[in-house]
């Protein structure tokens, strides 16, 4: 009987020990450890998301400046867009670690609570690399649009300068301005662009250039009747030339403005996703368990 009693006592003790230490028993230390792991990983993820958010904001600002330079100003849009592409490429490298830290945080949260709300968004590194390449691909077209815009603007300005020089009887200066106008007009006329306004502008500027060239020749030859005819022809072209200039500028602005639209939309969307993840992680760190 003593042996049986001892055996039962040992069995009961082992059973109680199993209940106290087994998976079914309360383990506050496990919960504390899980919370600490989530907090640590949320801190890492939050810091990396904040840096990535700043990187993408800078890239968007640069890309928008590049897009604006296509339709206004003298800066090279291609250079700005290439700079933006480089910023996004750098961000895509950093996004690899950021994506990893977000995955680590998600794993810790799921381990603590399998029903936890998932983090928003999706991995970014691959998308950012694609956006960078897309931005870089806009460089040549952006610079071409900007160059054609400037040349088209220069044509009437150079013609105006030529007429001003003629009034001052500075025939050499007038000829120089006329040559500059003709060179810019030829470049725009040779542009392989499917714009309805382009052939209209070419025809109008051809006629205007011809009138000013005849006026210059008549003044040089002291041929007053020929000068009067050329001046009258030029004056008659005024309204038509102005309409053609405006139409082409609008067309170039619309076409140039669309060059970088697609990558900019994608880049803004990527930044919004990072911002959403950053807000989510900040809420975790603020104690708003999700």
C-alpha positions, 0 to 999 in steps of 0.5 A: 500500500505504501508503494501505491500511495507513493506512486499516486502522489508522484502522479498527482504532482506531475499532473499539477506541474503539467497544468501549471506550466503547460500551454493551457496555463496563464503565461504573462511572460509570453504576452509581454515578450510578444508585445515587446517584439511587436514594439521593437519591430514597429519602431524599426519599420516606422523609422524606415518608412519615414525615411522612405516617405521623405525620399519619395516626397523629394523625388515627386517634387523633382519630377514635378519640376521636370514636368513643369519645365517641359512647358515653361522656363529655360531649365532642362526638363530631362535633367530634372526628370533624370534626377528624379529617376535617380532618387526613385532608384535609390529609394527602391534600394532602401525599400528592400529593407523597408519591405523586410521590416514591414514583413517582420512586423507583420509576422510578429503581430500575427504570432501574437494575434492571428486575427490582427488586422493586416498592415495596408499596402504591398511591397514597394521595392519592385514598383519603385524600380519600375517607376525609376526606369519609366521616369528615365525613359521620359528624358529624351521626349521631355527635352525635345518638347521643351526645345521645340517649345522654345524654338517656336516661341523664338520665331516671332520674337526673332522676327520682331527683333529683325523688324526693330533692327530694320527700323533702325536701319541696322541691316546686319542685325536684322539679317542675323535675327531673321536667320535665327528665326529661320533656323528655329522655324526649320527645326520645328517644321522638321519635328516628327510630331502628329499635331494638327496645329503644326502644319498650320503654324509652318505655313504661317511662319513660312509666309511671315519669314518670306515677307520679312526677308523681302522687306530686308532685301527691299530696304537694302536695295532702297526699293521703296515700292517693294518694301511697301508691298512686303510690309503690307504682306507682313501686316496682313499675316498678323492675325493669322500668325498670332492664331497659329502661334497660340494654337501650336503653343497650346498643343505643345503644352498639352503634349509636353504636359503628358510626357511624365504623367504616367510615372508621376501618377505611379510615384504619387500612388507609391508615396501614398502607400508608404504614408498609409503604412507609416500611419498604421505603424505610428498608431501601433507605437502610440498604443492603438492596438490594431 
